[in-house]
Amino acid sequence: MIQQEMKTWKHVFKVDPARSFTEEWLADICESGTDAIIVGGSDGITIDNVTECLAAIRRYSVPCVLEVTELEALTPGFDAYFIPVVLNSHNPAFISGLHQQALKAHGQLLDMADVIGEYCILNRDSSAAVRTNSDTALDIDDVEAYARFSDQVLRMPVFYLEYSGKYGDPKVVKKVSETLENAQLFYGGGIKTADDAKEMAKYADTVVVGNAIYEDKKTALATVQAVKEVKV
């Protein structure tokens, strides 16, 4: 079961299938020592570019997860599926609707033990927040309450703090880390340097690095070792 393996993940790269890449670039990402690759993005996601991205990543041994933001792009072959339950969304489609539609259309393809994804999106200017109509005007107590609800009421295995392109508040990440009793804390957003990654790795179980791999690959690759050097 992927959930057991996932508990060992400290570092993950996020690859946007809508963005072009070279074989050399992808090899560097997949062979970097990262624990997994998440395939996902907010815009321009299609079945064609998701399938192409999956086929390219499958040349390597790294686990591969699909973040499902477009049902039409859901395809078999991934190790797990993050179908976002965005707890702070005002749009029911992103709380339960996406899951319901995914199961209706693709239930026979999905092992429910490998369908994961409780999100709290906190960057109001991000495409993800706009698309999901997320309430990002939250204080630290609001975020803590969402984390507690996810962990202790819904009993979801993952709680994903998504700052989506913006570096988050370490105090919020620390508070959520202290609140969660069972769920694995994923953090994503604005990590550009090894120092950024180290800081968030003090509190998050898993650090996700996305945009940096397109902006400065060499620096992004350095985040792998930086995260794994952090002792918690």
Secondary structure, DSSP 8 states (H G I E B T S, - for coil): -HHHHHTT--EEEEE-TTS---HHHHHHHHTSS-SEEEE--SSS--HHHHHHHHHHHTTSSS-EEEE-S-GGG--S--SEEEEEEETTBS-GGGTTHHHHHHHHHHGGG--GGGEEEEEEE--TTSHHHHHHTB-----HHHHHHHHHIIIIIS--SEEEEE-TTS---HHHHHHHHHH-SSSEEEEES---SHHHHHHHHTT-SEEEE-THHHH-HHHHHHHHHHHHT---
